[in-house]
Amino acid sequence: MITKDMTIGDIMRRYPKTLEIFERFGLDCSDCQIADFEELAHGAGVHKVDIEQLLADLNRVAGLL
């Protein structure tokens, strides 16, 4: 299960299909230099993204729901 305390870099490495979700939410995480250190909740907050919807979509595309 993808959780809000996981780093964005870890999520993208473990579940490559999530890249399309990050992009759909306007999060260009694949090019971000701090993705390996930034927790999902922090990144979503900085970019004013609904964390609950982001988590649901990430887990769905990763096949974890």
Secondary structure, 3 states (H helix, E strand, C coil): CCCCCCEHHHHHHHCHHHHHHHHHCCCCHHHCCCCCCCEHHHHHHHCCCCHHHHHHHHHHHCCCC
